């Protein structure tokens, strides 16, 4: 049988656990967010400002040539022209093996930048 103090302690622990779950669940699930594009690293990787920190984003479903590969410079240029400096919304899909956030990048007019870059 619980004493009153044990019962209150248990209630507090449950309350704190619920608060932690509610706080971290969106982070763990890769919650969507918006922010300005502050850098374009290559044709399929950008950085978006989130909470005063540049978060590295890998465009979902994209595999562009890297720097130094054929068309790598053109891929980066196309991505820069489309998204650099714009306020975008990210529909996230978790993280890749390098810790980058996987996302569809949605432009202010609702256009999916990932789809536009594939055209």
N, C-alpha and C positions, 0 to 999 in steps of 0.2 A: 504494500500500500504506500502511495506517495504522501510525503508530507507536503504542506502548502508551499514551502520554499522550493522543493524539488519540482512540483507542478509548475510553478512560475518560471523556473529555469528551463524546463522543457518547452513551455510555450514560447519563451524568448528565443531559444535555439531554433525552433520551427519557423518563427517569424523571420529570423536572420537568414536562414537557409532559403526561404521563399524569396526574400529580397535579392539575394545573390543570384538565384536562378533567373528571376525576372530581369536583372541587370545584364547578366552574361549570355543569356540565351540568344538574343539578336546578334551578338558578336560571334558566337559559335556557329550560328546558322548562316553567317555571311549576309547580314542585313543590308538592304539597299541604302544608298546615301547619295547626296549631291555635293558638288564642289567644283572649283575651277581647275581646268587642266593647266598645270604649271610646267610640265615638261613632256616632250615626246622623245623617247629613247630610241625607238625604231618603229617599224611599221605596225607592230602588234603589241607594243608595250608603252604605256604612258604613266605619268604621275599626276594624281589628283589630290588637291589639298583637303585634308580631313582633320579637324581639331588641331589646326595650326601645324600639321605634319604632312609631308608629301607621301602619300601611299602609292606604292607601285601596283599598277593594274595591268594584267595580261588580258587582251581582248579575246573574249570567248569565241572559239571556233576559228581562230585565225592562226596562220603560220606563215609569216612573211619572211623574205630573205633577211639575213642579218647584215650588219655593217660589213663591208668588204666583199660580200657576195654579190653576184649579178643582180641588179635591180634593187639592192638594199637601200641605196641612197634615195631612189625614186619612191620606194615604199614608205620611208620615213617622211619624205616631203609630202606625199599624199595625206598621210595621217596628220601631219602638222597643219596643213591647209584646212583640214576638216574640223579638227578639235582644239588646237592650241589656243589658250586664252578664253575658251568658252566655259560657261557654267553647264556642266553635264550631270545627268542622273545615271547612276550605275545600278544595274540589275545584277546582283552578285550571285555567284555559284560556288562559293568556298575558295579554297586556296590551291595553287599548283604545287608541284614538288619543290619549287624554289621559294615558296612562301608568298608569292604574288597573289593578289586577289583576282580571281577570274570573273569577268563581267562583260555584259553587253553595255555599251556606252550609248546613252540616249541624249541626243542634242536638244537644245531648248525648244525647237519646233516639233519635237516628238520623233524625229528621224533616228533610226538605229544606225549609228556610225559604223558598226561592224559590217552590216549589210552593204552600206554605201562603199566601203573600202573593197569589198569583194567584186563590185561591178567593174 
